[in-house]
Amino acid sequence: MTLSDALTWVIDNKEWIFGGIGVAAITGVIALLKRRQNDHTQRQRSGANSTNLQAGGDINVGRGRSGADDEG
């Protein structure tokens, strides 16, 4: 497919491309591309005699096994 063919296709299908389905498809492709670019890494630096916790989600400190408060 040449650039001329691609341009002709876009002009012929502009209603579909810029309508609801086309916008959703283009947005989905952009979201997938951005997701691949975002490689998150975690780094932690600490000083001497310090306690550090690191997780990719929530950390519950001082809770029982069930997750409820230890009171009562």
Sequence and secondary structure as in RCSB ss.txt:
>XXXX:A:sequence
MTLSDALTWVIDNKEWIFGGIGVAAITGVIALLKRRQNDHTQRQRSGANSTNLQAGGDINVGRGRSGADDEG
>XXXX:A:secstr
  HHHHHHHHHHTHHHHSSHHHHHHHHHHHHHHHHHH          TT      SS    S  TTSS S  
